Amino acid sequence: MSRTGKRSTPSIAECAVVAPAGEIVLPDDELLARMAKALAHPARVRILRVLDQQQACVTGDVVHEIGLAQSTVSEHLRILREAGLVDGEVDGPRTRYCISRQGLATLKAGVAAL
């Protein structure tokens, strides 16, 4: 949802939002550091908030919501995806992104275990 309260309409179906099932495995130090580093940029935190509000969206939707260049948003999404915090599903020429609930649960468990 945008700050105006209007929800943009994704042009493809939304990702299924599924809560993590079963036991969460603690991340090793390398993964935990990679996840923390991915959250260390305010634009990536904003992207996660946008994805959480809309459940899923394509890169263009994120660009519209946060006002950064498409190439910049794509790079931030790549970093979040490599850290396991975002899932992407290719649908033709587009990729639909959504928050990885499993990834966030792993990050939370790793931080709680510090």
C-alpha positions in Angstrom: 0.0 0.0 0.0 1.3 3.5 -0.7 1.4 6.3 1.8 -1.8 7.6 0.3 -3.5 4.4 1.4 -4.0 3.1 -2.1 -2.8 -0.3 -3.0 -1.1 -0.6 -6.4 -2.4 -3.4 -8.5 0.3 -6.0 -9.3 0.0 -7.1 -12.9 0.6 -10.7 -12.0 -0.7 -13.0 -9.2 0.6 -12.4 -5.7 3.1 -14.6 -3.9 1.6 -17.0 -1.5 2.4 -15.8 2.0 3.2 -18.8 4.1 4.3 -18.8 7.7 7.4 -20.8 8.4 6.5 -24.4 9.2 8.3 -26.5 11.8 11.5 -25.8 13.6 13.6 -22.9 12.6 17.3 -23.7 12.2 19.7 -21.2 13.5 21.8 -19.6 10.8 25.6 -20.0 10.9 27.7 -16.8 11.5 28.3 -16.2 7.8 24.5 -16.3 6.9 23.6 -14.2 9.9 26.2 -11.6 9.0 24.9 -11.6 5.4 21.3 -11.1 6.5 22.3 -8.3 8.9 24.3 -6.6 6.2 21.4 -6.8 3.8 19.3 -4.9 6.4 22.0 -2.2 6.9 20.7 0.0 4.1 17.6 2.1 4.6 16.3 1.5 1.0 16.4 -2.3 1.6 14.4 -1.9 4.8 11.9 0.2 2.9 11.7 -2.5 0.2 10.9 -5.1 2.8 8.1 -2.8 4.2 6.7 -2.3 0.7 6.7 -6.1 0.1 5.1 -6.7 3.4 2.3 -4.2 2.8 1.6 -5.5 -0.7 2.3 -9.1 -0.1 4.1 -9.3 -3.5 5.0 -7.0 -6.4 7.2 -6.8 -9.4 10.2 -4.5 -9.6 8.3 -1.7 -11.2 5.9 -1.6 -8.3 8.7 -1.3 -5.9 10.3 1.5 -8.0 7.1 3.4 -8.0 6.7 3.1 -4.2 10.2 4.1 -3.1 11.2 6.4 -5.9 14.6 5.0 -6.8 15.9 4.1 -10.2 14.9 0.6 -11.5 18.5 -0.5 -11.6 19.1 0.6 -8.0 15.9 -1.3 -6.9 17.0 -4.4 -8.8 20.4 -4.4 -7.1 18.8 -4.0 -3.6 16.4 -6.8 -4.4 19.3 -9.0 -5.5 21.1 -8.4 -2.2 17.9 -9.2 -0.2 17.3 -12.3 -2.2 20.9 -13.6 -1.8 20.6 -13.0 1.9 17.4 -15.1 2.0 15.1 -12.3 3.0 13.2 -12.1 -0.2 11.9 -14.7 -2.6 11.6 -14.1 -6.3 9.5 -16.0 -8.9 10.0 -15.5 -12.6 6.8 -15.0 -14.5 7.6 -14.4 -18.2 9.7 -11.2 -18.5 9.0 -10.2 -14.9 10.0 -11.4 -11.5 7.5 -11.2 -8.7 9.0 -10.6 -5.3 7.7 -11.3 -1.8 9.2 -11.5 1.7 10.7 -14.8 2.7 8.9 -15.6 6.0 11.3 -18.5 6.5 14.3 -16.1 6.0 12.9 -13.5 8.5 12.2 -16.3 11.0 15.8 -17.5 10.6 17.2 -14.0 11.0 15.0 -13.5 14.2 16.2 -16.8 15.6 19.9 -15.9 14.9 19.7 -12.5 16.5 17.8 -13.9 19.5 20.6 -16.5 20.0 23.3 -13.9 20.3 
